């Protein structure tokens, strides 16, 4: 089992920037709507998501991250704000082969569906990976597409497809995919997280939690054979949650009783404030530049 003091998690990209240690050598971290986290577990390193655009490379340099130490890139799902940095990251790695783990549906043609202001119909905006896989492969991308869990180490696992079991967590109706038969609801089966088993309990790192934070935690506990949750970290997609969903999420999260709840990206200001009020000393904002050493002390 991984010793907690062998774990370090650095948030490389988020929509906000940590006010602590956010400058190195006169260069500042950049914020961007997107998400990227570096997980260092023992002598292994994994990058979960790569943010939006080439701005991630600024933060990689400011944070002193050596991309050549990364053993694999994991995509939490196929939306652009988690994948658009792929071209820049792969180009900087200068490798013949870079392992990229994703669900097959991450490569689907993903769109956002928005109602026109005059109510006459809908418009569709592309929201998927902005590069052809062939281009990324020329830069070294070696896609490993699977719906099943992937064990990066004995204690660090990519979740694979996460079941939806709660009655109140749903995928937003604006998420659609383009098929030969037209646009269809995207239930985001490609949504996945990284589960880390430590001697303090589970550390669950989520990219967006489109399929529900509580669903994800239930799956992590079952897959990893561990009930105790030490930390829940990352995007929670509560930005679009109704009051009923938010209340139910908080109720179940209190029953799970994680030691720490660290949120950012798609959590939204309103939900973040409510979580902060409910979990108080257990809560923290997870921003670009947040560096977590374990055991975490706040």
Backbone as numpy.savetxt, mean C-alpha at the origin, in Angstrom:
# Nx Ny Nz CAx CAy CAz Cx Cy Cz
11.09 -17.00 13.81 10.25 -15.80 13.81 11.13 -14.55 13.81
10.73 -13.56 13.01 11.52 -12.34 12.89 11.51 -11.55 14.20
12.70 -11.20 14.67 12.80 -10.34 15.83 12.43 -8.92 15.43
11.65 -8.26 16.27 11.18 -6.92 15.93 12.32 -5.95 15.66
13.42 -6.12 16.38 14.54 -5.19 16.17 15.28 -5.43 14.86
14.85 -6.44 14.11 15.40 -6.69 12.78 14.54 -6.05 11.68
13.50 -5.33 12.09 12.55 -4.75 11.13 12.67 -3.23 11.12
12.66 -2.68 9.91 12.65 -1.23 9.72 11.75 -0.92 8.53
10.87 0.06 8.70 9.95 0.42 7.63 10.06 1.92 7.37
10.33 2.28 6.12 10.47 3.68 5.72 9.42 4.03 4.68
8.63 5.07 4.94 7.65 5.51 3.95 8.33 6.46 2.98
8.42 6.02 1.74 9.15 6.77 0.72 8.27 7.83 0.07
6.99 7.50 -0.15 6.09 8.44 -0.81 4.73 8.41 -0.16
4.15 9.59 0.02 2.81 9.74 0.55 2.34 11.15 0.18
1.07 11.41 0.40 0.51 12.72 0.06 0.92 13.84 1.00
1.50 13.48 2.14 2.03 14.47 3.07 3.45 14.06 3.46
4.19 15.03 4.01 5.59 14.80 4.35 5.78 14.98 5.85
6.57 14.10 6.45 6.91 14.22 7.85 7.64 15.53 8.11
7.26 16.22 9.20 7.92 17.49 9.52 9.23 17.25 10.27
9.50 16.00 10.60 10.72 15.66 11.32 11.72 15.05 10.34
12.94 15.56 10.34 14.01 15.02 9.49 13.59 14.98 8.02
12.94 16.05 7.56 12.48 16.04 6.18 13.42 16.79 5.24
14.64 16.98 5.69 15.61 17.65 4.83 16.99 17.01 5.02
17.65 16.71 3.91 18.99 16.15 3.97 19.85 16.86 2.94
20.90 17.44 3.39 21.81 18.11 2.47 21.15 19.21 1.67
20.15 19.86 2.26 19.46 20.94 1.59 18.36 20.50 0.65
18.20 19.19 0.45 17.14 18.68 -0.43 15.96 18.24 0.41
14.78 18.57 -0.05 13.58 18.25 0.70 12.86 17.05 0.11
12.15 16.34 0.98 11.26 15.29 0.50 10.09 15.92 -0.24
9.58 15.21 -1.21 8.41 15.66 -1.96 7.20 14.85 -1.56
6.03 15.50 -1.51 4.78 14.78 -1.30 4.08 14.64 -2.64
3.31 13.59 -2.78 2.63 13.29 -4.03 1.48 12.35 -3.72
0.34 12.52 -4.39 -0.76 11.57 -4.20 -0.28 10.21 -4.70
0.04 9.36 -3.76 0.57 8.04 -4.10 1.16 7.41 -2.86
1.78 6.26 -3.02 2.25 5.52 -1.86 3.44 4.65 -2.24
4.41 4.58 -1.33 5.54 3.68 -1.49 6.20 3.49 -0.13
6.52 2.24 0.20 7.11 1.90 1.49 8.26 0.93 1.28
9.38 1.18 1.96 10.50 0.26 1.96 10.46 -0.56 3.24
10.45 -1.88 3.10 10.44 -2.79 4.24 11.78 -3.51 4.29
12.51 -3.32 5.38 13.78 -4.01 5.59 13.60 -5.00 6.74
13.69 -6.29 6.41 13.47 -7.36 7.39 14.69 -8.26 7.40
15.46 -8.17 8.48 16.71 -8.93 8.50 17.64 -8.43 7.41
18.11 -9.33 6.57 19.01 -8.94 5.48 18.30 -8.84 4.14
16.97 -8.74 4.19 16.16 -8.60 2.97 15.48 -7.25 2.93
15.23 -6.76 1.71 14.57 -5.47 1.53 13.53 -5.57 0.41
12.36 -5.00 0.66 11.26 -5.08 -0.30 10.59 -3.72 -0.42
10.24 -3.37 -1.63 9.56 -2.11 -1.89 8.09 -2.41 -2.21
7.19 -1.90 -1.37 5.77 -2.03 -1.64 5.29 -0.76 -2.32
4.98 -0.87 -3.60 4.50 0.24 -4.43 5.61 1.25 -4.72
5.37 2.08 -5.74 6.41 2.99 -6.21 5.88 4.40 -6.46
4.72 4.73 -5.88 4.21 6.09 -5.95 3.81 6.54 -7.33
3.66 7.86 -7.46 3.20 8.49 -8.70 4.34 9.25 -9.35
4.69 8.90 -10.57 5.68 9.65 -11.32 7.11 9.45 -10.83
8.00 10.22 -11.44 9.44 10.07 -11.16 9.85 10.77 -9.87
8.91 11.47 -9.20 9.25 12.17 -7.96 9.77 11.23 -6.89
9.42 9.95 -6.99 9.90 9.00 -6.01 11.42 8.98 -5.95
12.09 9.26 -7.08 13.55 9.20 -7.09 14.16 10.30 -6.24
13.50 11.46 -6.16 13.97 12.50 -5.25 13.98 11.98 -3.81
12.88 11.35 -3.41 12.77 10.87 -2.03 13.71 9.70 -1.75
13.91 8.85 -2.74 14.87 7.75 -2.60 16.25 8.32 -2.29
16.64 9.37 -3.00 17.97 9.97 -2.80 18.05 10.70 -1.47
17.01 11.46 -1.11 17.03 12.21 0.15 17.10 11.25 1.34
16.39 10.13 1.24 16.36 9.17 2.34 17.56 8.22 2.34
18.41 8.35 1.33 19.62 7.54 1.28 19.36 6.07 1.01
18.35 5.79 0.20 17.99 4.40 -0.10 18.79 3.90 -1.30
19.41 2.74 -1.13 20.14 2.10 -2.22 19.20 1.11 -2.89
18.70 1.45 -4.06 17.74 0.59 -4.75 18.32 -0.78 -5.09
19.62 -0.87 -5.17 20.24 -2.15 -5.52 20.21 -3.16 -4.38
19.77 -2.72 -3.20 19.61 -3.66 -2.08 18.23 -4.31 -2.09
17.36 -3.86 -2.96 15.96 -4.34 -2.95 15.87 -5.71 -3.62
15.25 -6.65 -2.91 15.13 -8.02 -3.41 13.90 -8.21 -4.29
12.86 -7.41 -4.08 11.65 -7.52 -4.89 10.80 -6.27 -4.73
10.05 -5.96 -5.77 9.04 -4.91 -5.71 7.67 -5.59 -5.69
6.82 -5.15 -4.77 5.46 -5.69 -4.66 4.48 -4.58 -5.02
3.52 -4.90 -5.89 2.47 -3.95 -6.24 1.21 -4.29 -5.46
0.72 -3.33 -4.68 -0.48 -3.58 -3.88 -1.72 -3.70 -4.78
-1.71 -3.02 -5.92 -2.76 -3.14 -6.93 -2.34 -2.33 -8.14
-3.17 -2.29 -9.17 -2.74 -1.72 -10.43 -3.07 -0.27 -10.69
-3.46 0.51 -9.70 -3.75 1.92 -9.92 -2.46 2.73 -10.09
-2.55 3.80 -10.87 -1.37 4.58 -11.25 -0.62 5.17 -10.06
-1.35 5.52 -8.99 -0.69 6.18 -7.86 0.15 5.22 -7.02
0.15 3.96 -7.39 0.99 2.96 -6.73 1.99 2.34 -7.71
1.89 2.68 -8.99 2.70 2.01 -10.01 3.45 2.94 -10.96
3.10 4.23 -10.99 3.64 5.12 -12.02 5.14 5.35 -11.87
5.67 5.12 -10.69 7.11 5.29 -10.50 7.95 4.13 -11.01
7.30 3.10 -11.55 8.04 1.90 -11.96 9.14 2.19 -12.98
8.83 2.99 -13.97 9.82 3.24 -15.02 11.07 3.89 -14.43
10.88 4.90 -13.59 12.02 5.60 -13.01 12.82 4.70 -12.07
12.13 3.91 -11.26 12.81 3.03 -10.31 13.59 1.95 -11.05
12.97 1.31 -12.03 13.65 0.26 -12.78 14.86 0.81 -13.53
14.71 1.98 -14.13 15.82 2.59 -14.87 17.00 2.88 -13.95
16.69 3.27 -12.71 17.76 3.59 -11.75 18.43 2.34 -11.19
17.75 1.21 -11.26 18.32 -0.02 -10.70 19.35 -0.67 -11.62
19.25 -0.43 -12.91 20.23 -0.95 -13.88 20.43 -2.45 -13.73
19.35 -3.19 -13.66 19.44 -4.65 -13.51 18.84 -5.35 -14.72
19.35 -6.53 -14.99 18.77 -7.34 -16.07 17.42 -7.91 -15.65
17.25 -8.13 -14.34 16.01 -8.74 -13.86 15.66 -8.20 -12.48
14.45 -7.69 -12.35 13.93 -7.21 -11.06 12.60 -7.93 -10.81
12.53 -8.66 -9.73 11.32 -9.42 -9.40 10.20 -8.46 -9.00
9.08 -8.55 -9.70 7.91 -7.73 -9.39 6.72 -8.64 -9.15
6.19 -8.59 -7.94 5.09 -9.49 -7.55 3.78 -8.72 -7.60
2.81 -9.27 -8.31 1.51 -8.61 -8.45 0.44 -9.64 -8.75
-0.79 -9.26 -8.50 -1.95 -10.06 -8.90 -2.14 -9.88 -10.40
-2.60 -10.89 -11.13 -2.80 -10.73 -12.58 -3.68 -9.55 -12.96
-4.69 -9.26 -12.12 -5.61 -8.16 -12.44 -4.98 -6.79 -12.26
-3.77 -6.74 -11.70 -3.08 -5.45 -11.60 -2.79 -4.88 -12.98
-2.72 -5.77 -13.99 -2.42 -5.34 -15.35 -3.68 -5.03 -16.17
-4.85 -5.10 -15.53 -6.10 -4.82 -16.22 -6.19 -3.34 -16.60
-7.09 -3.03 -17.54 -7.31 -1.64 -17.95 -8.25 -0.98 -16.93
-7.66 -0.30 -15.97 -8.42 0.26 -14.85 -8.79 1.72 -15.13
-10.04 2.05 -14.80 -10.55 3.40 -15.03 -11.31 3.88 -13.79
-11.49 5.20 -13.72 -12.41 5.79 -12.76 -13.66 6.23 -13.49
-14.82 5.97 -12.90 -16.10 6.31 -13.50 -16.69 7.49 -12.74
-16.96 8.59 -13.47 -17.44 9.81 -12.82 -18.69 10.33 -13.53
-19.68 10.68 -12.76 -20.93 11.19 -13.33 -20.71 12.62 -13.83
-21.23 12.91 -15.03 -21.14 14.26 -15.58 -22.00 15.22 -14.77
-21.56 16.47 -14.70 -22.26 17.46 -13.88 -23.70 17.68 -14.30
-23.97 17.51 -15.59 -25.35 17.72 -16.05 -26.21 16.48 -15.91
-25.63 15.41 -15.36 -26.39 14.19 -15.13 -26.71 13.40 -16.38
-26.07 13.72 -17.49 -26.40 13.08 -18.77 -25.67 11.76 -18.99
-24.78 11.41 -18.10 -24.03 10.17 -18.28 -22.77 10.17 -17.44
-21.75 9.44 -17.93 -20.51 9.30 -17.18 -19.31 9.55 -18.08
-18.22 9.96 -17.45 -16.95 10.00 -18.15 -16.01 9.02 -17.47
-15.06 8.51 -18.25 -14.15 7.49 -17.74 -12.71 7.99 -17.90
-11.96 7.94 -16.80 -10.58 8.39 -16.83 -9.66 7.21 -16.51
-8.65 7.04 -17.36 -7.73 5.92 -17.17 -6.99 6.08 -15.84
-6.92 4.99 -15.06 -6.31 5.04 -13.73 -5.36 3.89 -13.48
-5.00 3.15 -14.54 -4.16 1.97 -14.37 -2.68 2.26 -14.53
-1.88 1.19 -14.65 -0.44 1.33 -14.87 -0.22 2.08 -16.18
0.52 3.17 -16.15 0.63 4.02 -17.36 1.67 3.55 -18.38
2.25 2.38 -18.20 3.27 1.88 -19.13 2.91 0.47 -19.59
3.20 0.18 -20.83 3.04 -1.18 -21.33 4.03 -2.10 -20.60
3.59 -3.31 -20.32 4.47 -4.25 -19.62 5.73 -4.52 -20.44
5.61 -4.48 -21.76 6.78 -4.73 -22.61 7.87 -3.69 -22.37
7.47 -2.43 -22.17 8.43 -1.37 -21.89 9.12 -1.64 -20.56
8.34 -1.98 -19.56 8.91 -2.24 -18.23 9.83 -3.45 -18.26
9.48 -4.43 -19.06 10.32 -5.63 -19.17 11.68 -5.32 -19.81
11.70 -4.35 -20.72 12.99 -3.96 -21.30 13.90 -3.30 -20.27
13.29 -2.79 -19.19 14.04 -2.17 -18.10 14.36 -3.17 -16.99
14.01 -4.43 -17.20 14.36 -5.48 -16.25 13.21 -6.06 -15.47
12.01 -5.53 -15.65 10.86 -6.04 -14.89 10.60 -7.50 -15.20
10.56 -8.31 -14.15 10.23 -9.73 -14.27 8.96 -9.96 -13.46
7.81 -9.87 -14.14 6.52 -9.94 -13.46 6.21 -11.36 -13.00
5.90 -11.47 -11.73 5.46 -12.73 -11.13 3.99 -12.53 -10.73
3.09 -13.00 -11.59 1.67 -12.74 -11.40 0.99 -13.94 -10.75
0.38 -13.71 -9.60 -0.26 -14.81 -8.88 -1.39 -14.28 -8.00
-2.41 -15.10 -7.82 -3.51 -14.76 -6.91 -3.24 -15.29 -5.51
-2.21 -16.12 -5.38 -1.92 -16.80 -4.11 -0.90 -16.01 -3.28
-0.83 -16.28 -1.98 0.20 -15.65 -1.16 1.60 -15.99 -1.65
2.51 -15.04 -1.51 3.90 -15.23 -1.89 4.78 -15.00 -0.68
5.54 -16.01 -0.27 6.41 -15.90 0.89 7.74 -15.31 0.47
7.95 -14.04 0.83 9.22 -13.38 0.53 10.31 -13.91 1.46
9.93 -14.17 2.69 10.76 -14.89 3.66 9.77 -15.75 4.46
10.26 -16.44 5.43 9.38 -17.26 6.27 8.36 -16.41 7.01
8.71 -15.15 7.28 7.86 -14.29 8.09 7.35 -13.05 7.38
7.70 -12.87 6.12 7.24 -11.73 5.33 6.48 -12.27 4.12
5.18 -11.98 4.06 4.33 -12.61 3.06 3.49 -11.57 2.32
3.48 -11.69 0.98 2.53 -10.92 0.18 1.20 -11.65 0.26
0.15 -10.96 0.58 -1.13 -11.59 0.95 -1.77 -12.42 -0.14
-1.54 -12.04 -1.41 -2.37 -12.62 -2.47 -3.76 -12.02 -2.38
-4.71 -12.63 -3.06 -6.08 -12.10 -3.09 -6.69 -12.15 -1.68
-7.23 -11.02 -1.25 -7.76 -10.89 0.12 -9.28 -11.01 0.12
-9.82 -12.02 0.80 -11.28 -12.25 0.80 -12.02 -11.10 1.46
-13.24 -10.85 0.98 -14.11 -9.84 1.58 -15.16 -10.56 2.41
-15.07 -10.42 3.73 -15.92 -11.20 4.63 -16.83 -10.35 5.52
-16.48 -9.08 5.72 -17.35 -8.24 6.54 -18.56 -7.80 5.73
-19.60 -7.41 6.42 -20.83 -6.99 5.74 -20.82 -5.53 5.31
-19.88 -4.75 5.83 -19.92 -3.30 5.63 -18.79 -2.74 4.78
-17.81 -3.56 4.42 -16.70 -3.07 3.60 -16.95 -3.43 2.14
-16.95 -2.41 1.28 -17.23 -2.59 -0.14 -16.21 -1.82 -0.98
-16.07 -2.23 -2.22 -15.20 -1.52 -3.15 -15.99 -0.36 -3.76
-15.36 0.80 -3.89 -16.04 1.98 -4.41 -16.59 1.73 -5.81
-17.79 2.25 -6.06 -18.46 2.02 -7.35 -17.76 2.74 -8.50
-16.93 3.73 -8.18 -16.21 4.47 -9.23 -15.09 3.67 -9.87
-14.71 2.56 -9.26 -13.63 1.72 -9.80 -14.20 0.77 -10.85
-13.71 0.89 -12.09 -14.19 0.03 -13.17 -13.01 -0.42 -14.02
-13.25 -1.47 -14.79 -12.25 -1.93 -15.76 -12.87 -1.91 -17.15
-12.03 -1.68 -18.14 -12.48 -1.69 -19.53 -12.25 -3.07 -20.12
-13.31 -3.70 -20.60 -13.23 -5.03 -21.20 -13.75 -4.98 -22.63
-13.68 -6.10 -23.31 -14.21 -6.16 -24.69 -15.72 -5.98 -24.70
-16.35 -6.14 -23.54 -17.80 -5.98 -23.43 -18.19 -4.64 -22.82
-17.22 -3.74 -22.68 -17.50 -2.42 -22.11 -16.94 -2.30 -20.70
-17.34 -1.24 -20.02 -16.85 -0.98 -18.67 -17.64 -1.80 -17.65
-16.90 -2.41 -16.73 -17.53 -3.22 -15.68 -16.95 -2.85 -14.32
-17.76 -3.05 -13.27 -17.29 -2.79 -11.91 -16.00 -3.56 -11.64
-15.04 -2.84 -11.06 -13.78 -3.46 -10.67 -13.84 -3.72 -9.16
-13.89 -4.98 -8.79 -13.92 -5.33 -7.37 -12.51 -5.45 -6.79
-11.54 -5.01 -7.59 -10.14 -4.95 -7.17 -9.64 -6.22 -6.49
-9.76 -7.36 -7.16 -9.19 -8.59 -6.60 -7.68 -8.51 -6.47
-7.06 -7.55 -7.19 -5.61 -7.39 -7.14 -5.15 -6.67 -5.88
-6.07 -6.13 -5.08 -5.70 -5.44 -3.85 -5.02 -6.41 -2.89
-3.78 -6.12 -2.52 -3.06 -7.00 -1.62 -2.14 -6.20 -0.72
-1.67 -6.84 0.34 -0.87 -6.19 1.38 0.34 -7.07 1.69
1.19 -6.56 2.58 2.31 -7.36 3.07 2.10 -7.61 4.56
2.20 -8.88 4.96 2.06 -9.29 6.35 3.43 -9.69 6.89
3.77 -9.17 8.06 5.07 -9.46 8.67 4.83 -10.04 10.06
5.34 -11.25 10.30 5.19 -11.90 11.60 6.44 -11.61 12.43
6.24 -10.96 13.58 7.36 -10.65 14.46 7.08 -11.20 15.85
8.07 -11.14 16.71 7.88 -11.63 18.07 6.99 -10.70 18.90
6.63 -9.54 18.35 5.69 -8.64 19.01 4.27 -8.79 18.48
4.11 -9.56 17.40 2.82 -9.72 16.75 2.92 -9.33 15.29
1.80 -9.28 14.61 1.79 -8.98 13.18 1.95 -7.49 12.90
2.72 -7.20 11.87 2.78 -5.86 11.29 2.16 -5.98 9.90
1.08 -5.25 9.67 0.31 -5.36 8.43 0.46 -4.06 7.66
1.07 -4.14 6.47 1.33 -2.95 5.66 0.40 -2.97 4.44
-0.47 -1.97 4.36 -1.48 -1.91 3.32 -1.16 -0.79 2.33
-1.41 -1.06 1.05 -1.23 -0.02 0.05 -2.41 0.92 0.01
-3.61 0.35 -0.17 -4.83 1.18 -0.26 -6.00 0.57 0.50
-5.97 -0.73 0.75 -7.06 -1.41 1.46 -8.41 -1.21 0.78
-8.41 -1.29 -0.54 -9.67 -1.15 -1.28 -10.70 -2.19 -0.83
-10.24 -3.37 -0.44 -11.17 -4.43 -0.09 -11.48 -4.47 1.41
-11.02 -3.43 2.13 -11.41 -3.26 3.52 -10.33 -3.61 4.51
-10.01 -2.65 5.39 -8.95 -2.85 6.38 -9.23 -4.03 7.30
-10.47 -4.18 7.73 -10.80 -5.27 8.65 -10.72 -6.60 7.92
-11.20 -6.65 6.68 -11.04 -7.88 5.88 -9.58 -8.28 5.78
-8.72 -7.29 5.58 -7.29 -7.54 5.43 -6.70 -8.10 6.72
-7.08 -7.51 7.84 -6.56 -7.98 9.13 -7.02 -9.41 9.41
-8.30 -9.70 9.12 -8.81 -11.07 9.32 -7.99 -12.06 8.50
-7.72 -11.70 7.25 -6.97 -12.60 6.36 -5.54 -12.77 6.86
-4.93 -11.68 7.32 -3.55 -11.75 7.83 -3.46 -12.69 9.03
-4.39 -12.58 9.94 -4.36 -13.43 11.14 -4.52 -14.90 10.77
-5.42 -15.17 9.83 -5.65 -16.56 9.42 -4.45 -17.11 8.67
-3.94 -16.35 7.71 -2.84 -16.82 6.88 -1.56 -17.03 7.70
-1.30 -16.10 8.61 -0.04 -16.14 9.36 -0.13 -16.95 10.64
-1.35 -17.39 11.01 -1.51 -18.18 12.22 -1.16 -17.41 13.47
-1.48 -16.12 13.47 -1.12 -15.23 14.59 -2.29 -14.28 14.86
-2.79 -14.26 16.07 -3.92 -13.40 16.42 -3.48 -11.99 16.79
-2.33 -11.87 17.44 -1.90 -10.57 17.94 -1.45 -9.66 16.81
-2.01 -8.45 16.78 -1.64 -7.47 15.76 -0.88 -6.34 16.45
0.37 -6.18 16.08 1.19 -5.13 16.68 0.97 -3.78 16.01
0.92 -3.80 14.66 0.76 -2.53 13.94 -0.02 -2.73 12.65
-0.90 -1.77 12.37 -1.58 -1.67 11.08 -1.11 -0.37 10.45
-0.60 -0.44 9.21 0.11 0.69 8.63 -0.28 0.90 7.17
-0.43 2.18 6.77 -0.58 2.49 5.36 -1.90 3.12 4.98
-2.29 2.92 3.72 -3.54 3.47 3.22 -4.72 2.60 3.62
-5.82 3.22 4.01 -6.99 2.47 4.49 -8.23 2.68 3.63
-8.18 3.58 2.69 -9.29 3.95 1.81 -10.58 4.26 2.57
-10.43 4.83 3.75 -11.59 5.31 4.49 -12.00 6.70 4.04
-11.30 7.24 3.07 -11.63 8.56 2.54 -13.04 8.60 1.97
-13.53 7.46 1.50 -14.87 7.41 0.91 -15.87 6.69 1.81
-15.49 6.40 3.04 -16.35 5.61 3.93 -17.54 6.41 4.43
-18.69 5.75 4.52 -19.85 6.35 5.17 -19.62 6.35 6.67
-20.45 7.10 7.39 -20.33 7.11 8.85 -20.55 5.71 9.41
-21.49 4.99 8.81 -21.79 3.63 9.27 -20.58 2.72 9.09
-19.90 2.83 7.93 -18.72 2.00 7.69 -17.58 2.38 8.63
-17.38 3.68 8.81 -16.31 4.13 9.68 -16.54 3.68 11.12
-17.78 3.79 11.58 -18.12 3.37 12.94 -17.89 1.87 13.12
-18.31 1.08 12.12 -18.14 -0.37 12.20 -16.67 -0.75 12.15
-15.90 -0.05 11.32 -14.46 -0.31 11.22 -13.78 -0.05 12.56
-14.10 1.07 13.18 -13.49 1.42 14.46 -13.89 0.42 15.54
-15.15 0.01 15.53 -15.63 -0.97 16.51 -14.85 -2.28 16.39
-14.69 -2.78 15.16 -13.96 -4.04 14.96 -12.46 -3.86 15.22
-11.93 -2.70 14.88 -10.50 -2.46 15.11 -10.20 -2.43 16.61
-11.12 -1.91 17.39 -10.94 -1.91 18.84 -10.95 -3.33 19.39
-11.76 -4.19 18.81 -11.78 -5.59 19.25 -10.46 -6.28 18.89
-9.92 -5.96 17.75 -8.64 -6.52 17.32 -7.51 -6.00 18.21
-7.62 -4.74 18.60 -6.72 -4.11 19.58 -5.26 -4.09 19.15
-4.94 -3.49 18.00 -3.54 -3.36 17.62 -2.83 -2.40 18.56
-1.53 -2.62 18.74 -0.75 -1.71 19.59 -0.60 -0.36 18.93
-0.46 -0.34 17.59 -0.27 0.90 16.85 -1.14 0.93 15.60
-1.65 2.10 15.27 -2.40 2.33 14.03 -1.78 3.55 13.35
-1.09 3.32 12.22 -0.44 4.40 11.50 -1.02 4.54 10.11
-1.65 5.67 9.80 -2.37 5.78 8.52 -1.89 6.97 7.71
-2.16 6.89 6.43 -1.83 7.97 5.50 -2.53 7.72 4.18
-1.94 8.25 3.11 -2.42 8.12 1.75 -3.93 8.33 1.62
-4.70 7.27 1.37 -6.11 7.39 1.03 -7.03 7.29 2.25
-6.51 7.54 3.44 -7.35 7.49 4.63 -8.27 8.70 4.68
-7.78 9.83 4.27 -8.59 11.06 4.29 -8.51 11.77 5.62
-8.66 13.10 5.58 -8.51 13.90 6.79 -9.59 13.59 7.82
-10.83 13.48 7.37 -11.93 13.26 8.30 -11.76 11.94 9.05
-11.51 10.86 8.32 -11.33 9.55 8.95 -10.09 9.53 9.83
-9.03 10.22 9.41 -7.80 10.27 10.21 -8.05 10.93 11.55
-8.82 12.02 11.54 -9.12 12.72 12.79 -9.94 11.83 13.72
-10.92 11.12 13.16 -11.74 10.23 13.97 -10.88 9.10 14.56
-10.03 8.52 13.74 -9.14 7.45 14.23 -8.22 7.98 15.33
-7.70 9.19 15.14 -6.82 9.78 16.15 -7.56 9.97 17.47
-8.80 10.41 17.39 -9.59 10.62 18.61 -9.90 9.30 19.30
-10.17 8.25 18.51 -10.57 6.97 19.07 -9.39 6.18 19.64
-8.23 6.27 18.97 -7.09 5.44 19.37 -6.00 6.22 20.11
-6.10 7.53 20.12 -5.26 8.41 20.91 -3.77 8.04 20.86
-3.20 7.57 21.95 -1.76 7.32 22.02 -1.31 6.16 21.13
-2.27 5.38 20.61 -1.92 4.27 19.71 -1.83 4.73 18.25
-2.27 5.95 17.97 -2.41 6.45 16.60 -1.21 7.30 16.21
-0.81 7.22 14.93 0.15 8.17 14.38 -0.09 8.34 12.89
0.29 9.52 12.39 0.22 9.78 10.95 1.47 9.20 10.29
1.25 8.44 9.25 2.36 7.83 8.51 2.57 8.62 7.22
3.62 9.42 7.18 3.87 10.31 6.05 5.16 9.94 5.32
5.39 10.56 4.18 6.68 10.40 3.50 7.78 10.87 4.45
8.77 10.04 4.64 9.86 10.37 5.56 9.70 9.74 6.93
8.55 9.12 7.20 8.39 8.41 8.47 9.26 7.16 8.45
10.12 7.04 9.44 11.01 5.88 9.56 10.68 5.16 10.86
10.25 3.93 10.77 9.83 3.15 11.93 10.89 2.12 12.28
11.42 2.23 13.48 12.29 1.20 14.06 11.47 0.44 15.09
11.72 -0.82 15.21 10.92 -1.67 16.10 11.77 -2.22 17.23
11.19 -2.35 18.44 9.85 -1.96 18.82 9.64 -0.46 18.65
8.45 -0.09 18.16 8.13 1.31 17.93 7.70 1.95 19.24
8.17 3.20 19.47 7.85 3.85 20.75 7.04 5.13 20.57
6.65 5.44 19.35 5.82 6.62 19.12 6.62 7.90 18.94
